[in-house]
Amino acid sequence: MKKVNTDTLLYRRQMVEMAMETKKFLKIPASIITNTPNDMELGNIIRGMYIQRVKDADDHIAYIKSLEN
């Protein structure tokens, strides 16, 4: 049983690390760049995408950490 707990903790730690890593990068589809004529609007779209990505990652981290209790 101890082995399962150790593996589970390792898996959870890796999941948190992966979620933290996803907050560092954002992949922008070329269609968004080419179909948005205004750079200010494009910036707003990209910022919105990034904010959502960070929120999703933070929610996932909180969920994984809640499993420890």
Biopython code that builds the backbone (N, CA, C, O; Angstrom):
import numpy as np
from Bio.PDB.StructureBuilder import StructureBuilder

atoms = [
    (1, "MET", "N", (0.823, -1.199, 0.000)),
    (1, "MET", "CA", (0.000, 0.000, 0.000)),
    (1, "MET", "C", (0.868, 1.264, 0.000)),
    (1, "MET", "O", (0.500, 2.268, -0.611)),
    (2, "LYS", "N", (2.005, 1.217, 0.676)),
    (2, "LYS", "CA", (2.901, 2.362, 0.726)),
    (2, "LYS", "C", (3.380, 2.748, -0.671)),
    (2, "LYS", "O", (3.511, 3.935, -0.970)),
    (3, "LYS", "N", (3.645, 1.756, -1.532)),
    (3, "LYS", "CA", (4.111, 2.018, -2.897)),
    (3, "LYS", "C", (3.078, 2.820, -3.681)),
    (3, "LYS", "O", (3.431, 3.744, -4.413)),
    (4, "VAL", "N", (1.815, 2.470, -3.529)),
    (4, "VAL", "CA", (0.751, 3.176, -4.236)),
    (4, "VAL", "C", (0.709, 4.630, -3.782)),
    (4, "VAL", "O", (0.577, 5.530, -4.611)),
    (5, "ASN", "N", (0.817, 4.867, -2.491)),
    (5, "ASN", "CA", (0.794, 6.227, -1.985)),
    (5, "ASN", "C", (1.977, 7.034, -2.506)),
    (5, "ASN", "O", (1.817, 8.202, -2.863)),
    (6, "THR", "N", (3.155, 6.432, -2.554)),
    (6, "THR", "CA", (4.335, 7.118, -3.068)),
    (6, "THR", "C", (4.160, 7.441, -4.546)),
    (6, "THR", "O", (4.470, 8.551, -4.979)),
    (7, "ASP", "N", (3.669, 6.490, -5.317)),
    (7, "ASP", "CA", (3.422, 6.721, -6.740)),
    (7, "ASP", "C", (2.367, 7.797, -6.943)),
    (7, "ASP", "O", (2.504, 8.645, -7.825)),
    (8, "THR", "N", (1.329, 7.767, -6.143)),
    (8, "THR", "CA", (0.260, 8.752, -6.251)),
    (8, "THR", "C", (0.783, 10.149, -5.953)),
    (8, "THR", "O", (0.464, 11.100, -6.666)),
    (9, "LEU", "N", (1.582, 10.274, -4.907)),
    (9, "LEU", "CA", (2.149, 11.576, -4.561)),
    (9, "LEU", "C", (3.077, 12.083, -5.654)),
    (9, "LEU", "O", (3.068, 13.271, -5.976)),
    (10, "LEU", "N", (3.876, 11.190, -6.224)),
    (10, "LEU", "CA", (4.761, 11.566, -7.316)),
    (10, "LEU", "C", (3.953, 12.036, -8.526)),
    (10, "LEU", "O", (4.283, 13.048, -9.144)),
    (11, "TYR", "N", (2.907, 11.305, -8.854)),
    (11, "TYR", "CA", (2.043, 11.667, -9.981)),
    (11, "TYR", "C", (1.408, 13.034, -9.748)),
    (11, "TYR", "O", (1.375, 13.864, -10.657)),
    (12, "ARG", "N", (0.908, 13.273, -8.550)),
    (12, "ARG", "CA", (0.284, 14.559, -8.247)),
    (12, "ARG", "C", (1.296, 15.697, -8.337)),
    (12, "ARG", "O", (0.983, 16.766, -8.861)),
    (13, "ARG", "N", (2.501, 15.471, -7.832)),
    (13, "ARG", "CA", (3.544, 16.491, -7.907)),
    (13, "ARG", "C", (3.868, 16.806, -9.375)),
    (13, "ARG", "O", (4.041, 17.969, -9.742)),
    (14, "GLN", "N", (3.949, 15.777, -10.197)),
    (14, "GLN", "CA", (4.231, 15.984, -11.619)),
    (14, "GLN", "C", (3.090, 16.731, -12.303)),
    (14, "GLN", "O", (3.330, 17.564, -13.178)),
    (15, "MET", "N", (1.860, 16.438, -11.912)),
    (15, "MET", "CA", (0.711, 17.140, -12.488)),
    (15, "MET", "C", (0.762, 18.633, -12.148)),
    (15, "MET", "O", (0.473, 19.475, -12.998)),
    (16, "VAL", "N", (1.123, 18.954, -10.924)),
    (16, "VAL", "CA", (1.250, 20.360, -10.519)),
    (16, "VAL", "C", (2.377, 21.027, -11.296)),
    (16, "VAL", "O", (2.221, 22.156, -11.761)),
    (17, "GLU", "N", (3.510, 20.344, -11.443)),
    (17, "GLU", "CA", (4.628, 20.903, -12.204)),
    (17, "GLU", "C", (4.231, 21.154, -13.657)),
    (17, "GLU", "O", (4.591, 22.183, -14.230)),
    (18, "MET", "N", (3.499, 20.229, -14.248)),
    (18, "MET", "CA", (3.057, 20.395, -15.631)),
    (18, "MET", "C", (2.100, 21.578, -15.755)),
    (18, "MET", "O", (2.181, 22.342, -16.718)),
    (19, "ALA", "N", (1.206, 21.732, -14.798)),
    (19, "ALA", "CA", (0.268, 22.857, -14.828)),
    (19, "ALA", "C", (1.022, 24.184, -14.690)),
    (19, "ALA", "O", (0.691, 25.165, -15.356)),
    (20, "MET", "N", (2.025, 24.203, -13.831)),
    (20, "MET", "CA", (2.836, 25.418, -13.687)),
    (20, "MET", "C", (3.577, 25.731, -14.997)),
    (20, "MET", "O", (3.706, 26.892, -15.385)),
    (21, "GLU", "N", (4.047, 24.702, -15.653)),
    (21, "GLU", "CA", (4.771, 24.873, -16.922)),
    (21, "GLU", "C", (3.854, 25.414, -18.021)),
    (21, "GLU", "O", (4.297, 26.203, -18.856)),
    (22, "THR", "N", (2.595, 25.007, -18.032)),
    (22, "THR", "CA", (1.672, 25.479, -19.074)),
    (22, "THR", "C", (1.413, 26.969, -18.966)),
    (22, "THR", "O", (0.996, 27.595, -19.940)),
    (23, "LYS", "N", (1.654, 27.551, -17.789)),
    (23, "LYS", "CA", (1.441, 28.987, -17.620)),
    (23, "LYS", "C", (2.546, 29.804, -18.275)),
    (23, "LYS", "O", (2.419, 31.021, -18.408)),
    (24, "LYS", "N", (3.624, 29.153, -18.685)),
    (24, "LYS", "CA", (4.769, 29.868, -19.267)),
    (24, "LYS", "C", (4.647, 30.088, -20.767)),
    (24, "LYS", "O", (5.314, 30.964, -21.318)),
    (25, "PHE", "N", (3.802, 29.304, -21.440)),
    (25, "PHE", "CA", (3.744, 29.358, -22.897)),
    (25, "PHE", "C", (2.297, 29.434, -23.367)),
    (25, "PHE", "O", (1.383, 28.943, -22.704)),
    (26, "LEU", "N", (2.111, 30.056, -24.518)),
    (26, "LEU", "CA", (0.786, 30.140, -25.122)),
    (26, "LEU", "C", (0.934, 29.932, -26.625)),
    (26, "LEU", "O", (1.693, 30.641, -27.286)),
    (27, "LYS", "N", (0.222, 28.980, -27.145)),
    (27, "LYS", "CA", (0.256, 28.692, -28.575)),
    (27, "LYS", "C", (-0.900, 29.445, -29.229)),
    (27, "LYS", "O", (-2.062, 29.236, -28.878)),
    (28, "ILE", "N", (-0.579, 30.319, -30.177)),
    (28, "ILE", "CA", (-1.578, 31.135, -30.854)),
    (28, "ILE", "C", (-1.802, 30.574, -32.253)),
    (28, "ILE", "O", (-0.867, 30.502, -33.051)),
    (29, "PRO", "N", (-3.042, 30.174, -32.555)),
    (29, "PRO", "CA", (-3.317, 29.702, -33.916)),
    (29, "PRO", "C", (-3.081, 30.821, -34.941)),
    (29, "PRO", "O", (-3.424, 31.978, -34.699)),
    (30, "ALA", "N", (-2.507, 30.468, -36.057)),
    (30, "ALA", "CA", (-2.214, 31.445, -37.109)),
    (30, "ALA", "C", (-3.480, 32.134, -37.589)),
    (30, "ALA", "O", (-3.437, 33.306, -37.962)),
    (31, "SER", "N", (-4.606, 31.432, -37.587)),
    (31, "SER", "CA", (-5.859, 32.028, -38.055)),
    (31, "SER", "C", (-6.274, 33.226, -37.201)),
    (31, "SER", "O", (-6.851, 34.184, -37.716)),
    (32, "ILE", "N", (-5.987, 33.176, -35.914)),
    (32, "ILE", "CA", (-6.311, 34.324, -35.054)),
    (32, "ILE", "C", (-5.454, 35.517, -35.443)),
    (32, "ILE", "O", (-5.939, 36.647, -35.501)),
    (33, "ILE", "N", (-4.196, 35.266, -35.707)),
    (33, "ILE", "CA", (-3.283, 36.350, -36.072)),
    (33, "ILE", "C", (-3.667, 36.947, -37.427)),
    (33, "ILE", "O", (-3.713, 38.168, -37.580)),
    (34, "THR", "N", (-3.938, 36.096, -38.396)),
    (34, "THR", "CA", (-4.236, 36.603, -39.740)),
    (34, "THR", "C", (-5.637, 37.193, -39.862)),
    (34, "THR", "O", (-5.860, 38.066, -40.699)),
    (35, "ASN", "N", (-6.577, 36.739, -39.051)),
    (35, "ASN", "CA", (-7.962, 37.222, -39.158)),
    (35, "ASN", "C", (-8.261, 38.412, -38.259)),
    (35, "ASN", "O", (-9.382, 38.921, -38.268)),
    (36, "THR", "N", (-7.290, 38.861, -37.489)),
    (36, "THR", "CA", (-7.494, 40.018, -36.621)),
    (36, "THR", "C", (-6.702, 41.180, -37.204)),
    (36, "THR", "O", (-5.476, 41.211, -37.103)),
    (37, "PRO", "N", (-7.402, 42.141, -37.817)),
    (37, "PRO", "CA", (-6.714, 43.209, -38.528)),
    (37, "PRO", "C", (-6.060, 44.253, -37.616)),
    (37, "PRO", "O", (-5.126, 44.938, -38.034)),
    (38, "ASN", "N", (-6.533, 44.379, -36.397)),
    (38, "ASN", "CA", (-6.070, 45.424, -35.503)),
    (38, "ASN", "C", (-5.157, 44.815, -34.433)),
    (38, "ASN", "O", (-5.543, 43.869, -33.746)),
    (39, "ASP", "N", (-3.952, 45.362, -34.299)),
    (39, "ASP", "CA", (-2.993, 44.827, -33.327)),
    (39, "ASP", "C", (-3.485, 44.973, -31.885)),
    (39, "ASP", "O", (-3.194, 44.126, -31.040)),
    (40, "MET", "N", (-4.218, 46.028, -31.610)),
    (40, "MET", "CA", (-4.742, 46.224, -30.263)),
    (40, "MET", "C", (-5.778, 45.144, -29.935)),
    (40, "MET", "O", (-5.793, 44.593, -28.835)),
    (41, "GLU", "N", (-6.624, 44.860, -30.891)),
    (41, "GLU", "CA", (-7.621, 43.796, -30.715)),
    (41, "GLU", "C", (-6.933, 42.435, -30.570)),
    (41, "GLU", "O", (-7.328, 41.617, -29.739)),
    (42, "LEU", "N", (-5.914, 42.206, -31.378)),
    (42, "LEU", "CA", (-5.154, 40.958, -31.293)),
    (42, "LEU", "C", (-4.521, 40.810, -29.913)),
    (42, "LEU", "O", (-4.537, 39.728, -29.326)),
    (43, "GLY", "N", (-3.972, 41.891, -29.407)),
    (43, "GLY", "CA", (-3.388, 41.862, -28.068)),
    (43, "GLY", "C", (-4.423, 41.519, -27.010)),
    (43, "GLY", "O", (-4.145, 40.754, -26.086)),
    (44, "ASN", "N", (-5.611, 42.083, -27.146)),
    (44, "ASN", "CA", (-6.681, 41.777, -26.195)),
    (44, "ASN", "C", (-7.104, 40.318, -26.268)),
    (44, "ASN", "O", (-7.370, 39.693, -25.241)),
    (45, "ILE", "N", (-7.165, 39.778, -27.472)),
    (45, "ILE", "CA", (-7.528, 38.369, -27.647)),
    (45, "ILE", "C", (-6.463, 37.470, -27.007)),
    (45, "ILE", "O", (-6.784, 36.535, -26.274)),
    (46, "ILE", "N", (-5.206, 37.767, -27.294)),
    (46, "ILE", "CA", (-4.111, 36.959, -26.748)),
    (46, "ILE", "C", (-4.071, 37.060, -25.229)),
    (46, "ILE", "O", (-3.889, 36.055, -24.542)),
    (47, "ARG", "N", (-4.241, 38.264, -24.706)),
    (47, "ARG", "CA", (-4.250, 38.437, -23.249)),
    (47, "ARG", "C", (-5.397, 37.634, -22.626)),
    (47, "ARG", "O", (-5.219, 37.001, -21.585)),
    (48, "GLY", "N", (-6.561, 37.660, -23.257)),
    (48, "GLY", "CA", (-7.698, 36.878, -22.769)),
    (48, "GLY", "C", (-7.417, 35.383, -22.783)),
    (48, "GLY", "O", (-7.782, 34.664, -21.853)),
    (49, "MET", "N", (-6.767, 34.922, -23.844)),
    (49, "MET", "CA", (-6.399, 33.512, -23.933)),
    (49, "MET", "C", (-5.434, 33.144, -22.805)),
    (49, "MET", "O", (-5.561, 32.090, -22.183)),
    (50, "TYR", "N", (-4.462, 34.035, -22.552)),
    (50, "TYR", "CA", (-3.476, 33.755, -21.518)),
    (50, "TYR", "C", (-4.113, 33.765, -20.125)),
    (50, "TYR", "O", (-3.826, 32.899, -19.298)),
    (51, "ILE", "N", (-4.965, 34.735, -19.879)),
    (51, "ILE", "CA", (-5.648, 34.803, -18.584)),
    (51, "ILE", "C", (-6.455, 33.536, -18.347)),
    (51, "ILE", "O", (-6.457, 33.000, -17.239)),
    (52, "GLN", "N", (-7.142, 33.052, -19.378)),
    (52, "GLN", "CA", (-7.928, 31.820, -19.247)),
    (52, "GLN", "C", (-7.020, 30.618, -18.993)),
    (52, "GLN", "O", (-7.349, 29.748, -18.187)),
    (53, "ARG", "N", (-5.886, 30.571, -19.677)),
    (53, "ARG", "CA", (-4.948, 29.468, -19.486)),
    (53, "ARG", "C", (-4.433, 29.435, -18.050)),
    (53, "ARG", "O", (-4.369, 28.370, -17.435)),
    (54, "VAL", "N", (-4.067, 30.592, -17.521)),
    (54, "VAL", "CA", (-3.570, 30.673, -16.148)),
    (54, "VAL", "C", (-4.667, 30.264, -15.170)),
    (54, "VAL", "O", (-4.407, 29.534, -14.213)),
    (55, "LYS", "N", (-5.889, 30.731, -15.406)),
    (55, "LYS", "CA", (-7.008, 30.366, -14.527)),
    (55, "LYS", "C", (-7.229, 28.860, -14.540)),
    (55, "LYS", "O", (-7.382, 28.240, -13.488)),
    (56, "ASP", "N", (-7.244, 28.274, -15.734)),
    (56, "ASP", "CA", (-7.433, 26.820, -15.846)),
    (56, "ASP", "C", (-6.320, 26.061, -15.123)),
    (56, "ASP", "O", (-6.586, 25.082, -14.426)),
    (57, "ALA", "N", (-5.075, 26.512, -15.288)),
    (57, "ALA", "CA", (-3.948, 25.854, -14.630)),
    (57, "ALA", "C", (-4.059, 25.988, -13.113)),
    (57, "ALA", "O", (-3.818, 25.027, -12.383)),
    (58, "ASP", "N", (-4.421, 27.174, -12.644)),
    (58, "ASP", "CA", (-4.571, 27.377, -11.204)),
    (58, "ASP", "C", (-5.699, 26.521, -10.631)),
    (58, "ASP", "O", (-5.571, 25.968, -9.539)),
    (59, "ASP", "N", (-6.805, 26.415, -11.375)),
    (59, "ASP", "CA", (-7.915, 25.563, -10.937)),
    (59, "ASP", "C", (-7.473, 24.101, -10.859)),
    (59, "ASP", "O", (-7.828, 23.390, -9.919)),
    (60, "HIS", "N", (-6.706, 23.664, -11.839)),
    (60, "HIS", "CA", (-6.224, 22.280, -11.859)),
    (60, "HIS", "C", (-5.267, 22.026, -10.684)),
    (60, "HIS", "O", (-5.334, 20.983, -10.034)),
    (61, "ILE", "N", (-4.388, 22.982, -10.423)),
    (61, "ILE", "CA", (-3.460, 22.858, -9.300)),
    (61, "ILE", "C", (-4.237, 22.771, -7.987)),
    (61, "ILE", "O", (-3.932, 21.939, -7.133)),
    (62, "ALA", "N", (-5.235, 23.629, -7.833)),
    (62, "ALA", "CA", (-6.042, 23.609, -6.606)),
    (62, "ALA", "C", (-6.751, 22.263, -6.456)),
    (62, "ALA", "O", (-6.842, 21.727, -5.352)),
    (63, "TYR", "N", (-7.252, 21.722, -7.562)),
    (63, "TYR", "CA", (-7.924, 20.421, -7.517)),
    (63, "TYR", "C", (-6.954, 19.315, -7.099)),
    (63, "TYR", "O", (-7.266, 18.504, -6.228)),
    (64, "ILE", "N", (-5.786, 19.291, -7.720)),
    (64, "ILE", "CA", (-4.795, 18.258, -7.379)),
    (64, "ILE", "C", (-4.388, 18.372, -5.919)),
    (64, "ILE", "O", (-4.271, 17.362, -5.225)),
    (65, "LYS", "N", (-4.173, 19.584, -5.452)),
    (65, "LYS", "CA", (-3.778, 19.781, -4.058)),
    (65, "LYS", "C", (-4.910, 19.399, -3.093)),
    (65, "LYS", "O", (-4.647, 18.965, -1.971)),
    (66, "SER", "N", (-6.159, 19.559, -3.526)),
    (66, "SER", "CA", (-7.283, 19.197, -2.659)),
    (66, "SER", "C", (-7.369, 17.690, -2.467)),
    (66, "SER", "O", (-7.957, 17.224, -1.491)),
    (67, "LEU", "N", (-6.794, 16.926, -3.380)),
    (67, "LEU", "CA", (-6.808, 15.479, -3.276)),
    (67, "LEU", "C", (-5.885, 14.985, -2.167)),
    (67, "LEU", "O", (-6.028, 13.858, -1.691)),
    (68, "GLU", "N", (-4.952, 15.817, -1.761)),
    (68, "GLU", "CA", (-4.002, 15.432, -0.723)),
    (68, "GLU", "C", (-4.652, 15.399, 0.649)),
    (68, "GLU", "O", (-4.148, 14.743, 1.560)),
    (69, "ASN", "N", (-5.767, 16.104, 0.804)),
    (69, "ASN", "CA", (-6.423, 16.170, 2.125)),
    (69, "ASN", "C", (-7.381, 15.039, 2.350)),
    (69, "ASN", "O", (-8.004, 14.960, 3.409)),
]
sb = StructureBuilder()
sb.init_structure("model")
sb.init_model(0)
sb.init_chain("A")
sb.init_seg("    ")
for serial, (resi, resn, name, xyz) in enumerate(atoms, 1):
    if name == "N":
        sb.init_residue(resn, " ", resi, " ")
    sb.init_atom(name, np.array(xyz, "f"), 0.0, 1.0, " ", f" {name:<3s}", serial, name[0])
structure = sb.get_structure()
